[in-house]
Amino acid sequence: MLRLRSIAIAVFAMMALAAATPLHAQSFSEGQRREIERIVKDYLVAHPEVLQEVVAEIEKRQAAADAGRAKDALSKHREALFNSSRQVTLGNPQGDITLVEFFDYNCGYCKRALGDMMELLKSDPKLRIVLKEFPVLGPSSIEAAQVAVAVRMQDKSGKKYLEFHQKLLSGRGQVDKARALAAAKDVGLDVARIEKDLQSPEIKATLEEGMKLAEALNITGTPSYVIGESVVPGAIGVAGLKEQIEMARR
């Protein structure tokens, strides 16, 4: 989609440039404009590499602009992103690099990415991992995320939360409140307390915080990561995550 948009912009820009009136020249007639447009079109057909160069430059500038906005947003929201009292923190609490994951319990890619996270926890003793519920796939995802927040409220250590998290993401089918409560019960949590905590303002505040952070960072899908100073969209696999972590360390 981005590339199609870039091509459209490039074509429009080149056509507009060709048809534009020079500062010190008389306006072109309609016939002259049509002739210029024909010449530009013929040239682009004969030399498509020119259009490719224009598209590449547009994408390069867009990527630089996006990176700049992401860096500004990371600086502005750093405390809520990395050190919120409403997050789940795994791995080394004093780790030299923090990986933040935004996820949805009904996201198929998040289910695949669970193994990546577990491998990182096992293989990188200096890594700190922060989990942010980001339920974007409908009402059932919101229900599951609400239960997950209540689980976090009950389990300050994060150990039971991680068991719960693994159970939900490793299962099949739609995840909703009933599935989430069943998973909480299976890992030994107090379901009656969870039901009570679901009425707490903390549930809404936690999910709103995650949504606002995602919006500020232009995160629209799951899984998405923040690693060091970079926003990394998509399930890029454990090798890709390790590469990003090492780049952040350097």
C-alpha angles and dihedrals in degrees: 000000000000091000093050089050091049091051091050091050091047093051092047092048094050094046091047091049093050094048096042120114115244115240094248100033134091117256115272119250120240090257092051091050092052090049092050091049090050091050092049092047093049091048093051092048090050094042109031090160088076091061090047090054091051092049091048091052092048091050091047092053092044091051091050091049092048091049091051093051091047091051091051091048092048090052093048096046100032097120095050091042099050107018109029118144086223098063134090113238122199135176121021110000089204095042120152092230129036122209114197118198124196109200146168122213091223095050112113091204090052088055090055091044091056089080090051091055093047091050090051092049089052099043104035114057092177095057124105116200125199122193122208121188108228107174104189101145101080143282096315090056090052090051091051092047091051090054090047091055090051088050090053090050090055098041111052093173094060092224096109090040090057091051089049091046093052093047094054096044095045094052128090130240133025117335116217139148094290093050091046093050090048090052091049090052092048092057093049103260125146104258094187089057090048091053089051093046091052086075092056120111086229090076094058093040092053095050092044090052091053093047093050092049091050091049092049091051093044091242110159105160144039139286097029126159140203111206117177105311097341134092108215117192124202139017098300095170131245094286091053091048092050090051091052091048092051091048089053090050092052 
